[in-house]
């Protein structure tokens, strides 16, 4: 049977060819012998996609794809030629493989957005619907430019959040490392010294020694339990509906985090809804899509109510938003005023920029509070262990 394969060599160069083989595994064995990394393997003439080795296309890849397509469409290049240029220029196998699928769709006369729709874990519902609307209206160039701007802002916001949390993460890791070292190495040795000398340390010191000896004796089991609980909690809160709702409820009520969490959701809501309205989607559909990606359960429920029980029954956008108390008054007022002025999309963009700056400031404030708190916790832990050692030694010396 004839198989078509796409593979990359050591230098990342894409090789595309056909081979006569009995099975897919035989093709993979052949590629391994040639030191080639498979990207896709499919029987020639089969309409369905073959075995895929598509690694995740990251945010940076999506920024470049949308930016390049916008620029090439702007100078008058047709879509198929633009895709061919990208295929020739991109060296990352995952991106090249995806672009080859896009080209195959276009040559078969299939809708452009369908290639993106096959990968919902990589391309969001908003991304797909924007391209779908732009393809229908013939405004792909502007939509790609808007998507590039949106993804760039998202990358910048993620970078700022990640950068702000680096130092607290280092302090927390250092504290954990110091605790593990003291409890598994230092404390057991000192406890042995006192036990062998027949000296009975004070109750405070005995408690600290007992905790250290317990961790030293069960460090592997404690590590396994800790990692298991952490992994289970991550899966529960990120992959299950009940877990996401509980996480939303928890984060939305934590004193130090609730403001950042809600403001980040408002920023996402404002920018997403603005982009969908600008692309020409009907307002009810736009609000429902926004509800799915806003990332905050209370906002999601309210937005679905606005669409189904407000706009669908003839209410204006402002009136529908005023019925929902979950949104801040400033958001409701701006939506109402901008609807009357006919500039809802541009006002939402301004609102998004305002909340993005606000989130940035709130995160810096939160980090400024957490840094000394974590340092105090680390210092307190070391001080407790040090006192548990110094106090009995001091009592011992005063006896002579």
C-alpha positions as MATLAB code, in Angstrom:
seq = 'XXXXXXXXXXXXXXXXXXXXXXXXXXXXXXXXXXXXXXXXXXXXXXXXXXXXXXXXXXXXXXXXXXXXXXXXXXXXXXXXXXXXXXXXXXXXXXXXXXXXXXXXXXXXXXXXXXXXXXXXXXXXXXXXXXXXXXXXXXXXXXXXXXXXXXXXXXXXXXXXXXXXXXXXXXXXXXXXXXXXXXXXXXXXXXXXXXXXXXXXXXXXXXXXXXXXXXXXXXXXXXXXXXXXXXXXXXXXXXXXXXXXXXXXXXXXXXXXXXXXXXXXXXXXXXXXXXXXXXXXXXXXXXXXXXXXXXXXXXXXXXXXXXXXXXXXXXXXXXXXXXXXXXXXXXXXXXXXXXXXXXXXXXXXXXXXXXXXXXXXXXXXXXXXXXXXXXXXXXXXXXXXXXXXXXXXXXXXXXXX';
ca = [
       0.000    0.000    0.000;
       1.232    3.497   -0.846;
       1.690    5.928    2.068;
       2.347    9.649    1.982;
       4.582   10.968    4.767;
       5.761   14.316    6.036;
       8.884   14.307    8.240;
      11.625   16.610    9.496;
      15.370   15.930    9.578;
      17.911   16.916   12.251;
      18.080   20.491   10.909;
      14.282   20.902   10.968;
      13.970   20.688    7.177;
      10.637   19.231    6.056;
      10.761   16.208    3.733;
       7.606   15.134    1.884;
       7.455   11.864   -0.082;
       5.613    8.603   -0.676;
       6.617    5.049    0.189;
       5.207    1.584   -0.499;
       4.700   -0.228    2.833;
       2.458   -2.810    4.479;
       1.426   -0.646    7.448;
       1.897    2.673    9.211;
       4.286    1.048   11.703;
       6.536   -0.042    8.825;
       6.622    3.555    7.550;
       7.528    4.790   11.030;
      10.281    2.178   11.245;
      11.626    3.328    7.876;
      11.654    6.982    8.996;
      13.396    6.052   12.240;
      16.108    4.269   10.270;
      16.629    7.417    8.212;
      16.782    9.519   11.441;
      13.683   11.438   10.373;
      11.033   12.724   12.777;
       7.498   11.931   11.534;
       4.991   14.774   11.280;
       2.151   12.965    9.487;
       1.571    9.614    7.792;
      -1.507    8.815    5.698;
      -2.500    6.302    3.002;
      -2.493    7.887   -0.445;
      -6.017    8.652   -1.622;
      -7.576    8.449    1.835;
      -9.767   11.408    2.547;
      -9.408   11.291    6.300;
      -6.324   12.605    7.992;
      -3.646   10.079    8.801;
      -1.640    9.619   11.974;
      -0.799   13.060   13.343;
       2.215   14.087   15.345;
       1.074   17.666   15.736;
       2.700   19.247   18.776;
       0.967   22.230   20.340;
       1.155   25.456   18.361;
       1.998   28.061   20.981;
       0.895   31.666   21.360;
       3.978   33.040   19.596;
       3.294   30.845   16.551;
      -0.279   32.157   16.364;
       0.951   35.759   16.582;
       3.332   35.215   13.662;
       0.760   33.357   11.542;
      -1.890   36.061   11.939;
       0.594   38.928   11.519;
       2.177   37.500    8.364;
      -1.175   36.682    6.784;
      -2.416   40.196    7.549;
       0.655   41.797    5.965;
       0.565   39.607    2.850;
      -3.165   40.127    2.304;
      -2.655   43.869    2.784;
      -0.163   44.063   -0.107;
      -2.554   42.191   -2.398;
      -1.341   38.588   -2.125;
      -4.152   36.066   -2.506;
      -4.820   33.714    0.399;
      -3.491   30.535   -1.228;
      -0.237   32.253   -2.252;
       0.123   33.677    1.256;
      -0.246   30.190    2.750;
       2.367   28.824    0.319;
       4.809   31.555    1.352;
       4.268   30.697    5.027;
       4.808   26.991    4.327;
       8.131   27.794    2.694;
       9.246   30.149    5.491;
       8.126   28.311    8.637;
      10.528   25.622    9.864;
       8.607   24.358   12.903;
       7.091   20.994   11.877;
       3.820   21.504   13.785;
       3.143   24.858   12.121;
       4.169   23.627    8.675;
       1.951   20.562    9.051;
      -1.015   22.721   10.013;
      -0.422   25.101    7.102;
      -0.300   22.144    4.727;
      -3.758   21.166    5.974;
      -4.960   24.720    5.366;
      -3.596   24.620    1.817;
      -5.240   21.250    1.192;
      -8.574   22.666    2.357;
      -8.262   25.676    0.075;
      -7.318   23.612   -2.984;
     -10.395   21.415   -2.384;
     -12.623   24.470   -2.143;
     -13.420   23.938    1.540;
     -13.988   26.886    3.920;
     -10.816   28.430    5.303;
     -11.938   28.313    8.941;
     -12.504   24.537    8.941;
      -8.784   23.802    9.309;
      -8.714   25.896   12.510;
     -11.941   24.279   13.721;
     -10.259   20.850   13.804;
      -7.978   21.980   16.630;
     -10.203   23.512   19.345;
      -7.497   22.988   21.982;
      -5.122   25.235   20.017;
      -7.487   27.802   18.482;
     -10.191   29.237   20.710;
     -13.869   29.545   19.842;
     -13.388   33.295   19.461;
     -10.462   32.804   17.051;
     -12.453   30.381   14.877;
     -15.625   32.498   14.825;
     -13.709   35.654   13.935;
     -12.136   33.926   10.921;
     -15.497   32.420    9.957;
     -17.193   35.819   10.059;
     -14.314   37.492    8.216;
     -14.335   34.855    5.499;
     -18.064   35.402    4.990;
     -17.685   39.200    4.856;
     -14.449   39.211    2.827;
     -12.541   41.084    5.563;
      -9.820   38.567    6.393;
      -6.968   41.082    6.278;
      -8.404   43.348    8.978;
      -9.456   40.361   11.087;
      -5.962   38.860   10.971;
      -4.530   42.228   11.960;
      -6.952   42.458   14.896;
      -6.179   38.872   15.920;
      -2.459   39.594   15.815;
      -2.951   42.648   18.043;
      -5.177   40.669   20.417;
      -2.738   37.764   20.703;
       0.194   40.154   21.190;
      -1.636   41.868   24.050;
      -2.438   38.506   25.575;
       1.219   37.478   25.342;
       2.342   40.765   26.924;
      -0.163   40.415   29.775;
       0.934   36.836   30.421;
       4.570   37.938   30.362;
       3.923   40.717   32.887;
       2.045   38.360   35.213;
       4.729   35.696   34.885;
       7.504   38.223   35.462;
       5.809   39.619   38.559;
       5.454   36.154   40.086;
       9.028   34.978   39.466;
      10.517   36.457   42.647;
       7.786   35.139   44.995;
       8.136   31.724   43.336;
      11.911   31.774   43.950;
      11.393   32.688   47.621;
       8.763   29.955   48.052;
      11.022   27.364   46.402;
      13.996   28.447   48.538;
      11.861   28.186   51.692;
      10.763   24.675   50.761;
      14.343   23.636   49.970;
      15.618   25.015   53.307;
      12.837   23.238   55.194;
      13.580   19.914   53.473;
      17.324   20.274   54.154;
      16.868   21.150   57.827;
      14.221   18.489   58.480;
      16.001   15.656   56.661;
      19.646   16.427   57.470;
      20.305   18.977   60.218;
      17.559   18.236   62.765;
      17.999   14.417   62.832;
      21.741   14.762   63.477;
      21.222   17.271   66.297;
      18.414   15.172   67.791;
      20.757   12.150   67.802;
      23.379   14.148   69.685;
      20.934   14.979   72.468;
      19.494   11.456   72.650;
      22.971    9.842   72.861;
      24.129   12.282   75.524;
      21.109   11.495   77.698;
      20.092   15.165   77.880;
      16.358   15.905   77.744;
      15.761   19.118   75.730;
      12.791   21.401   76.501;
       9.298   20.526   75.225;
       9.517   23.144   72.474;
      12.718   21.588   71.115;
      11.338   18.049   71.403;
       8.322   19.005   69.294;
      10.532   20.506   66.563;
      12.841   17.458   66.650;
       9.846   15.107   66.401;
       8.525   16.956   63.333;
      11.980   16.861   61.719;
      12.438   13.148   62.455;
       8.963   12.385   61.073;
       9.735   14.185   57.802;
      13.133   12.502   57.604;
      11.602    9.031   58.050;
       8.728    9.577   55.581;
      10.157   12.078   53.079;
       9.549    9.846   50.031;
       5.968    9.033   51.028;
       5.262   12.691   51.852;
       6.725   13.721   48.487;
       4.544   11.212   46.612;
       1.423   12.307   48.503;
       2.246   15.994   47.941;
       2.754   15.559   44.193;
      -0.366   13.375   43.906;
      -2.536   15.875   45.756;
      -1.131   18.751   43.700;
      -1.727   16.898   40.412;
      -5.213   15.818   41.485;
      -6.132   19.348   42.533;
      -4.836   20.752   39.227;
      -6.866   18.225   37.225;
      -9.996   18.771   39.333;
      -9.925   22.577   39.195;
      -8.887   22.871   35.534;
     -10.539   19.900   33.792;
     -13.882   19.372   35.538;
     -16.946   21.617   35.482;
     -17.543   21.312   39.229;
     -13.871   22.025   39.912;
     -13.861   25.133   37.722;
     -16.961   26.444   39.490;
     -15.436   25.787   42.900;
     -12.195   27.432   41.774;
     -14.068   30.484   40.498;
     -15.962   30.753   43.780;
     -12.785   30.347   45.808;
     -10.632   32.805   43.837;
     -13.455   35.341   43.643;
     -13.651   35.499   47.467;
      -9.975   35.357   48.481;
      -9.103   38.770   49.984;
      -5.862   39.353   48.046;
      -6.769   37.676   44.746;
     -10.453   38.359   44.130;
      -9.840   41.849   42.688;
      -7.233   40.639   40.203;
      -9.348   37.633   39.227;
     -12.493   39.648   38.533;
     -10.680   42.477   36.734;
      -8.869   39.982   34.502;
     -12.241   38.446   33.592;
     -13.685   41.897   32.800;
     -10.687   42.674   30.572;
     -11.162   39.395   28.711;
     -14.902   40.017   28.381;
     -14.475   43.548   27.020;
     -11.818   42.675   24.456;
     -13.500   39.478   23.252;
     -16.926   41.069   22.821;
     -15.404   44.081   21.044;
     -13.538   41.836   18.577;
     -16.633   39.756   17.804;
     -18.857   42.830   17.281;
     -16.216   44.429   15.065;
     -16.058   41.230   12.968;
     -19.784   41.538   12.289;
     -21.207   38.739   14.426;
     -24.784   39.195   15.662;
     -24.769   40.618   19.176;
     -26.535   37.598   20.746;
     -24.040   35.146   19.220;
     -21.147   37.412   20.189;
     -22.247   37.526   23.843;
     -22.741   33.749   23.979;
     -19.262   33.119   22.556;
     -17.806   35.636   25.012;
     -19.550   33.820   27.871;
     -17.722   30.593   26.950;
     -14.246   32.169   27.064;
     -14.583   34.795   29.806;
     -13.178   32.368   32.406;
     -15.386   33.468   35.313;
     -18.474   31.429   36.145;
     -20.601   34.308   37.496;
     -19.916   36.404   34.399;
     -20.631   33.415   32.144;
     -24.055   32.803   33.713;
     -24.903   36.518   33.574;
     -23.861   36.869   29.924;
     -25.947   33.854   28.917;
     -28.914   35.408   30.765;
     -28.319   38.703   28.962;
     -28.388   36.908   25.606;
     -31.272   34.484   26.212;
     -33.518   36.390   28.621;
     -32.646   39.958   27.695;
     -31.655   40.588   24.081;
     -33.656   37.647   22.724;
     -36.793   39.178   24.276;
     -36.261   42.618   22.821;
     -34.347   44.447   25.569;
     -31.564   46.847   24.652;
     -27.997   45.887   25.522;
     -27.862   48.550   28.241;
     -31.118   47.416   29.841;
     -30.051   43.767   29.741;
     -26.721   44.587   31.406;
     -28.381   46.759   34.067;
     -30.405   43.747   35.222;
     -27.182   41.881   36.088;
     -25.612   43.077   39.329;
     -22.456   40.989   38.931;
     -20.842   43.564   36.614;
     -19.336   46.760   38.099;
     -21.415   49.895   37.652;
     -18.755   51.504   35.432;
     -19.007   48.604   32.957;
     -22.817   48.754   32.846;
     -22.833   52.548   32.384;
     -20.230   52.490   29.611;
     -22.083   49.720   27.749;
     -25.352   51.684   27.982;
     -23.816   54.994   26.846;
     -21.749   53.461   24.049;
     -24.789   51.571   22.716;
     -26.712   54.838   22.405;
     -23.725   56.516   20.730;
     -23.238   53.573   18.332;
     -19.605   52.929   19.325;
     -19.897   49.863   21.528;
     -16.855   48.054   20.061;
     -14.458   51.009   20.457;
     -15.634   51.762   24.021;
     -15.158   48.106   24.952;
     -11.581   48.274   23.625;
     -10.945   51.313   25.845;
     -12.475   49.443   28.778;
     -10.254   46.445   28.031;
      -7.108   48.608   28.013;
      -8.137   50.227   31.300;
      -8.643   46.892   33.035;
      -5.430   45.456   31.571;
      -3.492   48.343   33.163;
      -5.456   47.885   36.371;
      -4.640   44.162   36.504;
      -0.956   44.974   35.970;
      -1.008   47.438   38.874;
      -2.932   45.055   41.136;
      -0.481   42.230   40.476;
       2.477   44.479   41.304;
       0.742   45.520   44.535;
      -0.009   41.899   45.387;
       3.598   40.874   44.742;
       4.877   43.812   46.817;
       2.770   42.471   49.688;
       3.704   38.811   49.182;
       7.473   39.296   48.982;
       8.008   40.496   52.600;
       5.351   38.031   53.815;
       7.190   35.094   52.261;
      10.521   36.388   53.578;
       9.025   36.614   57.076;
       7.686   33.063   56.758;
      11.095   31.768   55.671;
      12.844   33.709   58.439;
      10.306   32.509   61.008;
      10.793   28.879   60.003;
      14.570   29.140   60.286;
      14.242   31.015   63.604;
      11.992   28.313   65.111;
      14.445   25.560   64.141;
      17.437   27.616   65.336;
      15.800   28.339   68.719;
      14.937   24.660   69.178;
      18.671   23.944   68.898;
      20.092   26.958   70.739;
      17.797   26.848   73.792;
      18.803   23.342   75.004;
      22.470   24.087   74.287;
      22.200   27.279   76.329;
      20.488   25.423   79.176;
      23.222   22.802   79.073;
      26.035   25.376   79.311;
      24.392   27.197   82.222;
      24.459   24.000   84.280;
      28.255   24.112   84.472;
];
